[in-house]
Amino acid sequence: MSSKQGQGKGKASGVKSVSRSIRAGLQFPVGRIHRHLRKGQFGLRIGSGAPIYLAAVLEYLTAEILELAGNAARDNKKSRIIPRHIQLAIRNDEELNKLLGHVTISEGGVLPNIHQELLPKKSGKESKRGKAKVNTATSNTQPVEEERAETEEEEADGGRMETILNTNSTNSYIVLIGPPFASNAVSILRGIIHVLYGDKVGPV
């Protein structure tokens, strides 16, 4: 009798089997998807590359949705993704919303949306107040250097004008002391003084 009697025709025990998912570098099970394709009778014949391609597409879509849902959960300060976050992730993305437009997600809720007509309208007074606030804000934000330059010019050109009124005698005198004034300004001041008091104006 041969010494090989009783041994089967299976593979050697030292060789480990490598799944098609590992060969394709995917996380989704290629063999399980292939089995469902055959059981569903989607076609008379199913090629060997069809389940691999389908597994890659499903894995990409799942990763995309989970990334957007994770961002939505982070925005809401949550550490766990719930159906609400998946709903927000799909509806806020144009392509995913088009792909899953007729899909209803359980416990997903609805998108927050308020019609424009339901929002409170601003009255005329509030709009005027808003404009006034904008004007005051723009006027208060002038550079400090310009204000300093204006004050320096006023101190250099203006000086102080001292008015001395002598009312001891019957004839009161008003004397203007300071830098030279413009001729028209002096004439106007003299006219006003003569009309009001009939006084004598001292030298300018």
Contacts in CASP RR format, 6 or more apart in sequence:
PFRMAT RR
TARGET T0000
AUTHOR 0000-0000-0000
METHOD contacts of the structure
MODEL  1
MSSKQGQGKGKASGVKSVSRSIRAGLQFPVGRIHRHLRKGQFGLRIGSGA
PIYLAAVLEYLTAEILELAGNAARDNKKSRIIPRHIQLAIRNDEELNKLL
GHVTISEGGVLPNIHQELLPKKSGKESKRGKAKVNTATSNTQPVEEERAE
TEEEEADGGRMETILNTNSTNSYIVLIGPPFASNAVSILRGIIHVLYGDK
VGPV
11 17 0 8 1.000
19 29 0 8 1.000
19 30 0 8 1.000
19 31 0 8 1.000
20 30 0 8 1.000
20 31 0 8 1.000
20 34 0 8 1.000
20 51 0 8 1.000
20 52 0 8 1.000
21 27 0 8 1.000
21 28 0 8 1.000
21 29 0 8 1.000
21 30 0 8 1.000
21 31 0 8 1.000
21 55 0 8 1.000
24 30 0 8 1.000
24 52 0 8 1.000
24 55 0 8 1.000
24 56 0 8 1.000
26 52 0 8 1.000
26 55 0 8 1.000
26 56 0 8 1.000
26 59 0 8 1.000
27 59 0 8 1.000
28 55 0 8 1.000
28 56 0 8 1.000
28 58 0 8 1.000
28 59 0 8 1.000
28 62 0 8 1.000
29 55 0 8 1.000
30 51 0 8 1.000
30 52 0 8 1.000
30 55 0 8 1.000
31 51 0 8 1.000
33 51 0 8 1.000
33 54 0 8 1.000
33 55 0 8 1.000
33 58 0 8 1.000
34 46 0 8 1.000
34 50 0 8 1.000
34 51 0 8 1.000
37 46 0 8 1.000
37 50 0 8 1.000
37 51 0 8 1.000
37 54 0 8 1.000
38 46 0 8 1.000
64 96 0 8 1.000
65 86 0 8 1.000
65 89 0 8 1.000
65 90 0 8 1.000
65 96 0 8 1.000
66 81 0 8 1.000
68 89 0 8 1.000
68 90 0 8 1.000
68 92 0 8 1.000
68 93 0 8 1.000
68 96 0 8 1.000
69 81 0 8 1.000
69 85 0 8 1.000
69 86 0 8 1.000
69 88 0 8 1.000
69 89 0 8 1.000
70 81 0 8 1.000
70 85 0 8 1.000
70 89 0 8 1.000
71 89 0 8 1.000
72 85 0 8 1.000
72 88 0 8 1.000
72 89 0 8 1.000
72 92 0 8 1.000
73 79 0 8 1.000
73 80 0 8 1.000
73 81 0 8 1.000
73 82 0 8 1.000
73 85 0 8 1.000
76 85 0 8 1.000
78 85 0 8 1.000
82 107 0 8 1.000
83 105 0 8 1.000
83 106 0 8 1.000
83 107 0 8 1.000
83 108 0 8 1.000
84 107 0 8 1.000
84 108 0 8 1.000
84 109 0 8 1.000
86 105 0 8 1.000
86 108 0 8 1.000
87 105 0 8 1.000
87 108 0 8 1.000
87 109 0 8 1.000
87 111 0 8 1.000
88 111 0 8 1.000
89 96 0 8 1.000
90 96 0 8 1.000
90 97 0 8 1.000
90 100 0 8 1.000
90 103 0 8 1.000
90 105 0 8 1.000
91 97 0 8 1.000
91 111 0 8 1.000
92 111 0 8 1.000
157 179 0 8 1.000
158 179 0 8 1.000
159 178 0 8 1.000
159 179 0 8 1.000
160 178 0 8 1.000
161 176 0 8 1.000
161 177 0 8 1.000
161 178 0 8 1.000
162 176 0 8 1.000
162 177 0 8 1.000
162 178 0 8 1.000
163 174 0 8 1.000
163 175 0 8 1.000
163 176 0 8 1.000
164 173 0 8 1.000
164 174 0 8 1.000
164 175 0 8 1.000
164 177 0 8 1.000
165 172 0 8 1.000
165 173 0 8 1.000
165 174 0 8 1.000
166 172 0 8 1.000
166 173 0 8 1.000
171 199 0 8 1.000
171 200 0 8 1.000
172 197 0 8 1.000
172 199 0 8 1.000
173 199 0 8 1.000
173 200 0 8 1.000
173 201 0 8 1.000
173 202 0 8 1.000
174 193 0 8 1.000
174 197 0 8 1.000
174 199 0 8 1.000
174 201 0 8 1.000
174 202 0 8 1.000
175 202 0 8 1.000
175 203 0 8 1.000
176 186 0 8 1.000
176 189 0 8 1.000
176 201 0 8 1.000
176 202 0 8 1.000
176 204 0 8 1.000
180 204 0 8 1.000
181 189 0 8 1.000
181 204 0 8 1.000
186 204 0 8 1.000
189 201 0 8 1.000
190 201 0 8 1.000
193 199 0 8 1.000
193 201 0 8 1.000
194 201 0 8 1.000
END
